[in-house]
Amino acid sequence: MEWITVLLLGLAVTVFAAQSRAGQEVSAWLFDRAAILFAPEPDARILIVQIDEASLAEFGRWPWPRSVHARLIDRLTEGNVAQIGYDVLFVEPSTPEDDAELADALGRSKKVVLPTYITTSEMNGGPLDVQLPLPNLRNAAQKAGHVNVVFDADGQVRHADLSIEDGAQAHPHMMKVVAENAGVAVPDFGQKMIIPFNPAGSFSAVSAVSIVRGEVPQGLLKGRIVLVGATAQGNGDILSVPGPAGSVMSGVEVQANMLSAMLQGVWLRDAAPMTAILFASFTLLLLMAAYWWLPPDRALLLSALAALLGSAVSVGALAWLKIWLTPAPLLAGLMLAYPMWSWRRLSALDRFVQKQVVTLGDDLDAARSDSRGRFGLDTIATASARLRDLIGELGERRRFVQDVIESAPDAMCVVDSEGRVVLANSRAKGIFGPEVEGRSVEGCMVEVAKGRHVEADEIELTDGRTMLVREVSLGSSAAGQSTVLRMADISERRANERERNEFLEFLSHDMRAPLARILGVLEIARKNPAKDMPFDRIADHAKTSLKLADDFVQLARLSALTPEQSLIDLRAITDEAVDRVYDVSKSKQVRVSVEGLDEPPLIAGDSSLLMRAIANLLDNAIRYSPKSGVVRCSIRLKERSEAATCDYLECTVADHGPGIPPERLAALFQRFGPNDPSKELSAGLGLAFVKRAVDLMGGAITLESATGGTTFVIAFPVVVGPESIDPA
């Protein structure tokens, strides 16, 4: 409603500025500054013959005998001028001889246009009083035309009527008649013509006495359009004209400016008042629409630009279209609309600030400050200071809440009633990204969870972690509930549960199977006492159980072990591992060969862990190698490449066994991995130990498995010297 009110007031002001005297005076002032830039140069064909002080001194006081005028006209005619515009009224008779002499001079010239002056008989308009030249003079002259000018609201001359209608008779302006005699086609635009003024004294001028005496050369007069008029102080019509043109100017020079524009085809006219009103109203409507969404400083800048643009449009229309589209209505509308709109918005803002100060002050009693007396009677400054204090208190409380959330051991987010994250700690940002605040929590959950997020207490993230999700509602439902979302990382707990379950499966299956077989053998021996006791089979099953238990214990110890760092000779460790599996290789009739470097570079690691890891690989290779087979163990140096930052020492263990089953390859280094039930049972503890030991020592293990055998490669970075070892 306020917007509409301000708009209507602005439109009313534009109409008032277009119609009122004050608006017209402003428009005239603006026009004067613009028109002087586009006034045509004085036409060189125009010559003013001045009835000046020197002429009065020669021929006596005004009015002169008409015989003097006759002599002046004869001299001009003898000079072969093109036309004569004689701006002297001959409306009353003189002596018959003088009138006859002047009529004869007019008849001989046939180039003289005499003036007519028109007045109204009443102040508010009435019948026209047309003061025509004497009939004998009018008949002898070429034509007659009125010399009236129009005074604007400020009393200055800027316009002239090209024609004045008196009933059925039209009285053209004398300069229009002269221009038409010179071959100029005068357009019929049915409006007053604006006179573009040159500065006073711009036109060529000579004294009338010089013409009568014959002192002016014939060449100066030939072909010229002569305008004769009084310029002497107290005897001529001195008119008020725009300041840039000199403030005052004689009537004949005003006529010269008008004629000069006509001869050069410069026809300036005013735009219709309704056009200026519509232009101002449309611009004001656009500005008021922009005020809705622009801040105050930009609204002020836009208003200034609109004023400049309106002025530029007016100047452009004057320069190219020869139409004066006054910017005064637009400027008046802007001068009202922007301050009033700013006042209303400032008033609304003040009410809002006062209300918020009261509301926040009630909620934040601790934030009440002594700002009331800080700015004296300035209520806005006082309210702003109080609001600033309250906002500062809110900021401190927000930071307190942020610190509380940040110190939480779990990922936490505060979610508003619309489901958007408003606060998040660093752990939450580590899950959802640094730009989580402001985003939908549901969308964030979908991005980080495996598959689509569903309502559940636990979700598994794409990075493999398992999170326990809890939500706590805050506030009342009437005010729109916010929630605190807590996500606890329970990945380790779930991993421990999986290990416990795997251990139980191991005890119930892998460890139980050899013991059950021992009991079975013993039961068979008990039922057949005559047979020898199968001690070898019992021993094999017992060794199997012992190895499983030993591997499990070693792997469990390794999980909590920090390996010792020392310089290691990989060739010596490999030889020791070969010696350790000697009994197994001998019983399986498998030969183990060690090839490659005899004195390789040193590596860093735990020698006991590394020896056991290599022994596990050799033990597996021997067990799955065919009888009389060969297990090859080689040591070689792999120099650095573009992908590697240092040299690596590799230990390769290769056999010619059946290879690793496909179902086992999917989880090769996991404990209690899958097995083929038709083949010998394996808990996978040995390879799990190897993988864990190699990782702890900063190495890497790779596998090349095929139907014709299996090859494991473990690699460790070469240590240049003891200083490269991390003592850890």
Residue pairs with C-beta under 8 A, 6 or more apart in sequence:
2 344
2 348
3 288
3 291
3 292
3 341
6 288
6 337
6 340
6 341
6 344
7 284
7 285
7 288
7 337
9 336
9 337
9 340
10 284
10 288
10 333
10 334
10 336
10 337
10 340
11 281
11 284
11 333
13 329
13 332
13 333
13 335
13 336
13 337
14 277
14 280
14 281
14 284
14 329
14 330
14 332
14 333
15 277
15 329
16 23
16 332
17 23
17 26
17 280
17 328
17 329
17 331
17 332
17 333
18 273
18 276
18 277
18 280
18 326
18 328
18 329
19 273
21 153
23 328
23 329
23 332
24 152
24 153
24 154
24 328
25 152
25 153
25 154
26 328
26 331
26 332
27 326
27 328
28 152
28 153
28 154
28 156
28 158
28 242
29 154
30 311
30 314
30 326
30 327
30 328
31 158
31 194
31 242
31 318
31 324
31 326
32 158
32 242
32 243
32 244
32 245
33 244
34 314
34 315
34 318
34 324
35 194
35 196
35 197
35 242
35 268
35 318
35 324
36 197
36 242
36 244
36 245
37 315
37 319
38 196
38 318
38 319
39 196
39 197
39 198
39 257
39 261
40 196
40 260
40 261
40 264
40 266
41 198
41 264
42 198
42 202
42 203
42 204
42 256
42 260
43 225
43 259
43 260
43 263
43 264
44 204
45 82
45 182
45 223
45 224
45 225
45 263
46 203
46 204
46 224
46 225
46 227
46 256
46 259
46 260
46 263
47 81
47 203
47 204
47 205
47 206
47 220
47 221
47 224
47 225
47 226
47 227
48 203
48 204
48 205
48 206
48 226
48 227
48 228
48 229
48 252
48 253
48 256
49 72
49 76
49 205
49 206
49 207
49 208
49 211
49 226
49 227
49 228
49 229
50 205
50 206
50 207
50 208
50 229
50 230
50 231
50 232
50 250
50 252
51 62
51 88
51 208
51 228
51 229
51 230
51 231
51 232
51 235
51 236
52 207
52 208
52 231
52 232
53 232
53 233
54 207
54 209
55 207
55 208
55 209
55 232
56 62
56 232
56 235
57 209
58 209
58 212
59 68
59 209
59 212
62 230
62 232
62 235
65 94
65 95
65 98
66 90
66 94
66 95
66 98
66 99
66 101
66 102
67 97
67 98
67 101
67 102
68 212
69 86
69 88
69 102
69 105
70 98
70 101
70 102
70 104
70 105
71 105
71 212
72 208
72 211
72 212
72 228
73 84
73 86
73 102
73 105
73 106
73 109
73 112
74 105
74 108
74 109
75 211
75 212
75 214
76 84
76 109
76 211
76 221
76 226
76 228
77 84
77 105
77 108
77 109
77 111
78 218
79 211
79 216
79 218
79 220
79 221
79 222
80 218
80 221
80 222
80 223
81 111
81 221
81 222
81 223
81 224
81 225
81 226
82 111
82 182
82 223
82 224
82 225
83 111
83 113
83 142
83 178
83 181
83 182
83 225
83 226
84 109
84 111
84 112
84 113
84 226
84 227
84 228
85 112
85 113
85 174
85 175
85 178
85 225
85 226
85 227
85 228
85 255
85 259
86 112
86 113
86 114
86 115
86 228
87 115
87 147
87 174
87 227
87 228
87 229
87 230
87 251
87 252
87 255
88 115
88 228
88 229
88 230
89 115
89 117
89 131
89 133
90 102
90 114
90 133
90 134
90 137
91 117
91 131
91 132
91 133
91 134
92 134
93 99
93 134
99 134
99 136
99 137
100 136
102 137
103 136
103 137
103 139
103 140
104 140
106 112
106 114
106 137
106 140
106 141
107 140
109 142
110 142
111 142
112 141
112 142
113 141
113 142
113 143
113 144
113 145
113 174
113 177
113 178
113 181
114 133
114 137
114 138
114 141
114 143
114 144
114 174
115 133
115 144
115 145
115 146
115 147
115 174
116 130
116 131
116 132
116 133
116 144
116 145
116 146
116 147
116 171
116 174
117 131
117 146
117 147
117 148
118 128
118 129
118 130
118 131
118 146
118 148
118 164
118 166
118 171
119 128
119 129
119 131
120 126
120 127
120 128
120 129
121 127
121 128
121 129
128 164
128 166
130 166
130 171
132 138
132 144
133 141
133 144
138 144
142 181
143 177
143 181
144 174
144 177
145 171
145 172
145 173
145 174
145 175
145 176
145 177
145 178
146 161
146 164
146 171
146 172
146 173
146 174
147 173
147 174
147 251
147 255
148 160
148 161
148 164
148 173
149 157
149 159
149 160
149 195
149 239
149 251
149 254
150 157
150 158
150 159
150 160
150 161
150 192
151 157
151 240
152 158
152 159
155 240
156 240
156 241
156 242
157 195
157 239
157 240
157 241
157 254
158 194
158 195
158 241
158 242
159 192
159 193
159 194
159 195
159 270
160 173
160 175
160 192
160 193
160 195
160 258
161 173
161 192
161 193
162 172
162 173
162 176
162 186
162 192
162 193
163 170
163 171
163 172
163 173
163 176
164 170
164 171
165 171
173 258
174 255
175 255
175 258
175 259
175 262
176 186
176 262
178 225
178 259
179 186
179 259
179 262
179 263
180 186
182 225
182 263
184 262
184 263
184 265
186 262
187 267
189 267
189 269
191 269
191 270
192 269
192 270
193 258
193 261
193 267
193 268
193 269
194 268
194 269
194 270
194 324
195 254
195 257
195 258
195 261
195 268
196 257
196 261
196 266
196 268
197 241
197 242
197 244
197 245
197 249
197 257
198 245
198 257
198 260
199 244
199 245
199 246
200 241
200 245
200 246
200 248
200 249
200 253
201 246
203 253
203 256
203 257
203 260
206 216
206 220
208 228
210 216
211 221
225 259
225 263
227 252
227 255
227 256
227 259
228 252
229 236
229 250
229 251
229 252
229 253
229 255
230 236
230 237
230 250
230 251
230 252
231 250
231 252
231 253
236 250
236 251
236 252
237 250
237 251
238 248
238 249
238 250
238 251
239 248
239 249
239 250
239 251
239 254
240 247
240 248
241 247
241 248
241 249
241 254
245 257
249 257
261 267
261 268
266 322
267 322
268 318
268 322
268 323
268 324
269 322
269 323
269 324
270 323
270 324
270 326
271 317
271 323
271 324
271 325
271 326
275 325
276 325
276 326
276 328
276 329
277 329
279 310
279 313
279 325
279 329
279 330
280 310
280 327
280 329
280 330
280 332
280 333
281 333
283 306
283 309
283 310
283 330
283 333
284 330
284 333
284 334
284 337
287 302
287 303
287 306
287 334
287 337
287 338
288 337
288 341
290 299
290 302
291 299
291 338
291 341
294 302
296 342
296 345
299 338
299 341
299 342
300 338
300 342
303 334
303 338
306 330
306 334
307 327
307 330
307 331
307 334
310 327
310 330
310 331
311 327
311 331
313 325
313 327
314 324
314 325
314 326
314 327
317 323
317 324
317 325
318 324
318 325
350 379
350 380
350 383
353 380
353 383
353 384
353 387
354 383
356 387
356 390
357 383
357 386
357 387
357 390
360 367
360 387
360 390
360 391
360 394
361 367
361 368
361 386
361 390
364 390
364 393
364 394
366 393
367 389
367 390
367 392
367 393
367 394
369 385
369 386
369 389
371 382
371 385
371 386
371 389
372 382
372 386
374 381
374 382
374 385
375 381
375 382
375 385
398 423
401 414
401 423
402 423
402 425
405 412
405 414
405 423
405 424
405 425
406 425
406 426
408 425
408 427
408 486
410 427
410 486
410 487
410 488
410 489
411 424
411 425
411 427
411 428
411 430
411 431
411 467
411 486
411 487
411 488
411 489
412 424
412 425
412 427
412 428
412 484
412 485
412 486
412 487
413 421
413 423
413 424
413 425
413 428
413 432
413 436
413 441
413 484
413 485
414 421
414 422
414 423
414 424
414 474
414 482
414 483
414 484
414 485
415 421
415 422
415 441
415 482
415 483
415 484
415 485
416 422
416 480
416 482
417 480
417 481
417 482
419 440
419 441
419 442
420 438
420 439
420 440
420 441
421 428
421 432
421 436
421 437
421 438
421 439
421 440
421 441
421 444
422 437
422 438
422 482
423 437
424 432
424 436
424 437
428 436
428 487
429 436
431 448
431 461
431 467
431 487
432 439
432 444
432 447
432 448
433 444
436 444
441 485
442 453
445 453
445 459
446 452
446 453
448 461
448 462
449 459
449 460
449 461
449 462
450 459
450 460
450 461
450 462
453 459
456 469
457 468
457 469
457 470
458 466
458 467
458 468
458 469
458 490
459 466
459 467
459 469
460 466
460 467
461 467
464 491
465 489
465 491
466 489
466 490
466 491
466 494
467 487
467 488
467 489
467 490
468 487
468 488
468 490
469 485
469 486
469 487
470 485
470 486
470 487
470 488
471 483
471 484
471 485
471 486
472 483
472 484
472 486
473 481
473 482
473 483
474 481
474 482
474 483
474 484
475 481
475 482
499 671
502 671
502 672
505 672
506 548
506 552
506 671
506 672
506 683
510 548
510 672
510 681
510 683
511 545
511 548
511 549
513 681
514 541
514 542
514 544
514 545
514 548
515 541
515 545
517 537
517 541
518 538
518 541
518 542
521 534
521 537
521 538
521 541
522 538
524 534
525 531
525 533
525 534
548 683
548 685
551 683
551 685
551 686
551 689
552 683
552 685
554 612
554 685
554 689
555 671
555 685
555 688
555 689
555 692
558 609
558 689
558 692
558 693
558 696
559 692
561 609
561 696
562 728
563 605
563 606
563 609
563 693
563 696
563 697
564 606
565 604
565 605
565 606
565 725
565 726
565 727
565 728
566 604
566 605
566 606
566 607
566 725
567 602
567 603
567 604
567 719
567 722
567 725
568 602
568 603
568 604
568 605
568 607
568 610
569 599
569 600
569 602
570 600
570 603
570 610
570 635
570 649
570 651
570 716
571 594
571 596
571 597
571 598
571 599
571 600
571 635
573 607
573 610
573 611
573 614
574 594
574 614
574 633
574 635
574 651
575 594
576 611
577 611
577 612
577 614
577 615
577 618
578 592
578 594
578 618
578 633
580 611
580 615
580 618
581 592
581 615
581 618
581 619
581 622
584 619
584 622
584 623
585 591
585 592
585 618
585 622
585 631
588 622
588 623
588 625
588 627
589 627
589 628
590 622
590 625
590 627
590 628
590 629
590 630
590 631
591 628
591 629
591 630
591 631
592 618
592 622
592 630
592 631
592 633
593 630
593 631
593 632
593 633
594 633
594 634
594 635
595 632
595 633
595 634
595 635
596 634
596 635
596 636
597 635
597 636
597 637
600 635
600 637
600 649
601 637
601 647
601 649
601 718
601 719
602 718
602 719
603 649
603 716
603 717
603 718
603 719
604 697
604 698
604 716
604 717
604 719
604 724
604 725
604 726
605 697
605 698
605 699
605 716
606 693
606 696
606 697
609 693
609 696
609 697
610 693
610 697
612 689
612 693
613 689
613 690
613 693
613 694
613 714
614 633
614 651
614 653
614 714
616 686
616 687
616 689
616 690
617 653
617 690
617 712
617 714
618 631
618 633
618 653
619 686
620 686
620 687
621 631
621 653
621 654
621 655
621 657
621 710
622 631
622 655
624 655
624 657
624 658
624 710
625 631
625 655
625 656
625 657
626 656
626 657
629 655
629 656
629 657
630 656
631 653
631 654
631 655
632 652
632 653
632 654
632 655
633 651
633 652
633 653
633 654
634 651
634 652
634 654
635 649
635 650
635 651
635 652
636 649
636 650
636 652
637 647
637 648
637 649
637 650
637 718
638 644
638 647
638 648
638 649
638 650
638 715
639 647
640 646
640 647
640 648
646 717
646 718
647 717
647 718
648 715
648 716
648 717
648 718
649 715
649 716
649 717
649 718
650 713
650 714
650 715
651 713
651 714
651 715
652 711
652 712
652 713
653 711
653 712
654 709
654 710
654 711
654 712
655 709
655 710
655 711
656 708
656 709
657 709
657 710
658 707
659 705
659 706
659 707
659 708
659 709
659 710
660 668
660 703
660 705
660 710
661 675
661 676
661 679
663 674
663 675
663 676
664 673
664 674
664 675
664 676
664 684
665 703
665 705
666 674
667 673
667 674
667 684
668 684
668 687
668 703
669 684
669 687
669 688
669 690
669 691
669 701
670 684
670 688
671 683
671 684
671 685
671 688
672 683
672 684
672 685
673 684
675 681
675 682
690 701
690 712
690 714
691 701
694 700
694 701
694 714
697 716
698 716
698 717
699 714
699 715
699 716
699 717
700 714
700 715
701 712
701 713
701 714
701 715
702 712
702 713
702 715
703 710
703 711
703 712
703 713
704 710
704 711
704 713
705 711
719 725
